[in-house]
Amino acid sequence: MRVPVNGHDGSSERQSAARPAHGGITIEPTASDWRRMIGAAWGRSSRDDTCLRARRLAGLPTDRPVIASGHQAVFWHPGILAKWFAVGAAAEGLGGGVAWVVVDHDTDDPSSVVYPRLARAGLERAAWIWVSRGDGPLPPCLERAREPAEPPDDVEGMPRSVMEGIGSARAALDAFKGARSLAEQVTKATARLIGGDEPVFLSASSLLGSPAFDDVVEEMQADPLRCARAYNEAVASHPESGLRPLVLDAGRVELPLWNLASGIHRERVHADSLKGIPRWRLAPRAILMTAMMRMRLCDLFIHGLGGGIYDRACDAWLAGWRPGQRLAPTAVVSATVRLTGLSDHVESSRRTSRRAVWMAHHARHNPGALGDRDLQARKMDLVRAVLASPARSVERRAAFDRLQEFVKSARGKYAGELDRLNADARALAGGDSADMIAQARDWPFFLYPRKDRAGLRGAIRDEFGLR
């Protein structure tokens, strides 16, 4: 895979893809290339008073380069944890500062912690809902922090790290139940679970009213159609980004902004309503968020695999809308880590599923499987009558018809139980298979053994020449 690194004349330079390291880590371009990329970007931003002022106001250092990344205010999987470790390693190796963007105005649900458990069907996914959020996708920056619910008690038989991880997560959430928002509670709890030095946290909602954001909004307001058309052209030229084009309909021009009206769901923003919305209620959408970071607030922005794809559309959009806009380069970091100990349960889950399918079929033809021995004995008498009749004879045909009528009658008598067995078979065969669950890479990072997390951190530090 190749990742675009923005050229500062509006063009895009392609960096060569790095090999996946340690069997499960992706760093693109290679860590050895980062020094050159960051050095070139810092050489420009360190002489740009506008950049330095924006960083000062955001609480970022102005005497050294800033390496940034970020994610939604949820509990991430190890692929996102790899970004956290890479930001820290790069900053340590280059003497830079670290910024972590918390996308706290998104509607990703932070209240659910997915974990594996053993059920009657075998291995399955379950969710610990640690806080009740009510109805609707209210952004977590608008919700208050809460006391977490008690952890689940159905993790028996799972790897020890699962039970310990959920317990640690609850303790961390409880420690920050006095946070200013649900997003801040999750962010602070995440940092405590990881340990080590914290980065400078920049919430998307806190960037409202910043010079970087104000300048962008004012330019949108001055010529909204030009902004939206360039955005849509970029999205159309990069369909792999999965971004939705802005609506240009009946004289209305949609802009890549959210209106965070307190206490209600976030709303899309159109040019004709932009003037009437207080600036503090506006928030950037999708690629505008990282665009703002790359314009002024960092010297390298690290994406995961998905972000690396949609940021190509970001480069194209800004090249069309703001030609010559300088952007910090980007890199991609991710990792695949499996939760050890789950594969032991795969075969038992398969056996359970196969047994349920067999039982649903067997009971349709054998009432004895449902506990009715009298009906089963009568059925076997009818079977013997069929077998005792001459082959292809009228007598055998009549005996077979009597057998079929009997079985049909027995099915009617036990229709409810047969329906239940069929539903069980479908449930055990449907959804995520045990193999898929055992091979999943998206469990919350704190469910993995500490040694595996430490191994991931160490492997990434090795890539940057750190011990």
N, C-alpha and C positions, 0 to 999 in steps of 0.2 A: 504494500500500500504506500502511496505517496501523499505527503501532506503539504498543502500550500503554505509558503512563508511569504508574507506580503512584501513586495518591493515598494519603496516609498515614493515612487513616481506613478503609482496606480497600477503597476503591473504586478504579476505574481511570479516569484522564483520558486521552482520546484526543488525540494531537497530530496536526496536519495533516501530510500527507506532503510531503516536499521533492521538488523536481524532480531527476531524475538529472543531475548536473553533468558537464560535459566529455565527454558522450556515453557514458561508461562508469562513472561514479562515482555511488553512491547514498549520500546522507546524510539520514537521517530521524530526528527532525525536522530542520529546517534548522540549520546551524551557528550561525546568529544566535540561535536559541532556546536553545542550550546554556547560555549565560551565566546566563540566568534560572533554568533548571532546576537547574544546579549551585549557584548562589548560594542558592536556597531550601533545597536539601538540606544544604549546608554550614552554613547558619544554624541548623539543628537539630542536626546531628552535632557541631558545635563546642561545643555546650553540654551534650552528653551524655557524662558521664564513662565510661560503659560503652563507647561507641564509641571514645573517645579511648584508653582502656586497651587495647582490642583492636588498634587500629592501632599503638600503641607496641610491643606484644608481637610484632606481625607485621613490624616494621621499617619501617612506613610513617610519613610525616610527620604530625604532629598540629597543625601551625600553618597549614595551608592545605588546601584541598579535594583529594580524591584522585579521579582519573579512572582507571577500570579497564577492562580487556578481557582476553582470553585465548584459548587454543586448546589442542588436544592437542599432545603432544610429538612432532610430525612436521614435515616440511618442507612449508610451506603454499604455496598458490597466491596470486596477487596480491590476491584478494578479502580474504584474511586480512591480508596486508601492508598493505592500506588501513586496516584497524582499527588496526594498530600506528602508522601515520603519523597517524591522526586522534587517537589518545590523546595522542601527543606534541604535536601542534599545539594541541589544546584546553588541555593543561596549560601550554604556553608562553604562550598568549594570555591565560590566566586566572591565571597564577602558581600553578598547582596541582602536585600530585605525580602520578606515574604508577605504576600497579601492573599487572602482567601475570600472569594466572593460568595456570599450566602444569598442564593436566589430565593428570598423569603416571600416574594409576592406571587410565586407560582402556586398551583393548586395540587401539587403532589402531596399525598397524605402522609404526614409524619406520625400519625397515631397508631399505625399498625406495624408490628414487628413479626415478620414471617419466620417460622422455624419448622424443622422437621419433627415428626412424631410417629409413633407406632399406633395404628388403630386396627380394628378388626380386619380391614382390607390390607393391612401391612403398612408400608412406608407411605406417608402422605404429608402434604403441606398443611400447616395450621397457622393461625395468626393470633398474636397477643395484642388485643386492643387496649393499650395502656391509658387511653384517655378518650372519653366520649366527646365527639365534636358536633353533634347535632346534624341537621340537614344542610346539604349544599357544600360546594367546594370553596369555602371561605379561605383566602390566603392566610397562611400561618402567621404572617406579620401583623394581622389584624385580630388574632385570637390571643387570649390571655394564657399564661403558663398555668399548669394545673399539677395537682398531686397525682402521681402515677398510680394506676390500679395495681393490685397484687399480681405477681407473676403467675403464669399457668402452672398447673400441677400435673401435667400429662406428658412430661418429657422423659419418663422412666424408659430405660433401654436405649436412649440416645447417647451420643458421645458426651462425656463429662463436660466438655467445653460449652455445650449448648445450655445446660442448666446454669453453669457458672456465668456464662455471658449474659443471659437474661437477668440474672440476679444483679450483676454489675451494672447493667443498663438501668434497671429500676433504681438502684442506689444513686446513680449519677443524675437521673431525671429528678429524683426527690431532692437532691442537693441544690438544684436550680429551679425549684418550683416557684421561687420568687422573682424569676426573670421578667423582663418587660413584655415578652410575647412568647407564644408557643415556639416560634422559630428560634428565638434566642435560647430558650430552654434546651431544645434539641441540639443546637450548635454547641453550646457550652458543655452539654453532657457528652457529646461526641468527642470534643477535645480532651475531656477528662479521661474517657475510655482509651483514647490513643496514648495519652501521656506525652511528656516532653514539652518543649517550648511551644507556645501558641503563636500562630501568625497574627498579623493585623487582620481582623475580620471586617469586611466591607459588606454590609447588607445592601441588597439592591434598593430597598426602600430608603436607606440612609443616603443614597447618592442623589435623591431628589433635591433639587435646589442647588446642587453643586455646579460650579462653572462649566464643567464638561457637559453636564446634562442640559443646563440652561441654553448653552450655545446651540446644541443640536435641536432643541425644541424651537428656538427662535428661527432657525433656518428652515425647519419644517413648516412653521407657520407662515414664513415669507413666501414659500413656493411649495405648497403641499403636493400638487400634482406632479411636479418634477421628482420629488422624493419618492412618491408612491410608484410612479412608472419605473424608475430605476430599480426599485425594490422588486417589482413584479418581473422585470426583465431578468434580473439576477436569479430569481426563484425558477423561472422558466428554463434558464440555461443550466440550472443545476437541480434537476428533478430528484436526484439521489438524496438531496437534503431533507426531503419530506416536508418542507415549509409550505404553508398555505399562502397563496397570493392575497394581497390586500384588495378589498372591494372598491371598485370604481364604478359607481352606479347612480344614475339619475342625478348627476351633479354632486354627489357625496363622495368624499375622498377619505378612505380609511387610512390611518397612520399606525406605525408599529409601536403603539403606546397602550398602556392600561390606565384606566381611571380607578384608583383604589378608594372608592367611596366607603368610608368607615362604616362597618357593621353590615354591609351587603356584599354581594359577589362583585368581583372585579368586572369592569365593563370595557368594551372596545371604544376607541376614541376616533372621532371623525374630525376633519379639519374645521367644519362649521361650528363645532362645539368646543374646540380647543381653548379659545379665549375665555370661555366661561368656567373653565376648570382650574381651581387653584393649583399652582405649580407643585405644591407639596403632595397633591393627590395623584400626580402622574408617575408612572413607572415604565421603564423600557421593556419591550417585548423581545424575546428570542435573541436574534443576532445583534440587535441594538445594544444589549447588555455587554457582550464581549467587545463590540465595536468601541463603546465608550472606554472600556478598560484599555484597549489597545491604542486608542488615540492619545491618551495622556497619562494613564495611571500605572503602566507597567512597561517593562522592557522585554518580556517574554510571557506569553499566555499559554498555559498547558491545558489542552483539551483531553477528554476521553475519546474513545473511538467514534462515538456519535457526533460529538462536538466538532471533531476534526473534519467530518464530512460537511456539516452544514455551514462551517465557517468559510468554505469556498464560496458559498453564496454571499456571505458577508463581504468578502474581498471584492466580488463583482459588483455588489450593490454600491459600495462606497466609491469604487472606481467610476461608476456611472453618475452618481449623485454628487460626490465631492472629489472631483479629479485632483490628483496630487496630494490627497490626504495621507499623511504619514501614519503608519500603523506598526505597532510592535509585532515581531514575528510570532509564530505559533509553533507548538510541538504537540505531539500526541503521546500519552502514557496510559497504559492499561495493564492489567494482569488477570490471569485466570488461576484461581486457587480453589481446589475442591475441599469439601468438608470431610475429613477422614472419619472412617467408621460407619458411614452410611451404606457402603456397598455390601456389608455383611447381611443386610436385611433385604437385599434385592431378591434373592432366590425364594425366601419365605413369602414375599409379596406375590411373586409369580405363582407359587403353589396355591396360595389363597385364591387368586383370581381364577386360575384354571379349575379349581375345585368348585367355585361358585357357578361357573359356566356349565360344567358337567352336571352339577346338581339341578340346575334349572331345566336342563334338557331331560335328565333321567326321571325327574319327578313327573313330567308330563306323561310318561308312559308307564310309570310304576307307582301306584298309590301307596305301596309299602314304604316308599321313601318319605312319605308324609306321616307315617305311623299307623296307617290303616292296614293291618295284617289280613283282615277278612277279605277286603277288596282285592288285595294282592293275591291271596290264595285263589279266589274266583277267576282272576285274570289268568293265572297260570293254568287253571283247568281249561280255560278257553284256548290257550296257546297249545296245550297238549292235544286238544281236539283238532286243531288245525293240522298239527304235525302227523296225527294219526290218519288223516284223510288221504286218499290217493292224490298224487300230484296232478295238477291241472284238471281236477274233477269238479263237478257241480257241488259235491259235498264239501270239498275243501274251500271253494269260493264262499259258500254259505257260512262255514265256520269262521272264515276270516272276516266276513262282514259283521258277524255277531261279536267278534273280538273288537273290531273297530268301534262299533256302537257302544260297547261296554267302556272302552277307554275314553270315548268322548263324554259319556255320562259321568265318569269319575272326574274328569277335568272340570265339568260344570260344578260338581259338588265342592271341589277344592279350588275354585277359580281365584279366590282371594289370596290363598297361600301361594299358588303358582305365580300370580302377579307379583307378589313380594319377592319370590326367588328370582324372577326375571329382572326386577328392579335392582336387586342386590348384584346380580351378575353384570348389569350395565354399569352400576356405580363402581364396581371393583375393576372393571375393564376400562372405564372412561377416565377423563382427566389426565393429569400428569402420570406417566408410568413410573414404576419404581426406579427404572434405569435413569429416566430423565431427572428424577429427584436426587438420586445419588450423584449424578454428574453435574448438578446445578452449580453455577459459579456466583449466584446472586444472593446468597444468604447475607444478612447483616454481618459486618466484619467481626463484631465482638463474639459471634458464635464459634469462630475458629479458634483452635488452640493458640495460646500465647506464643508458643515456639514457631508456629506457622506464620504468625504476623511478624514476629521478629526476623524470621527467615526472609520474608518479603522485603522488609526494610533493609536488611543486610545486603540482599541481592541488588537492590537499587543503589545503595551506597557504593557497592563494588563498581557499578557502571560509571560512577562519577569519580572513581579513584579514591574513595574515602574508606576508612577502616573504623 
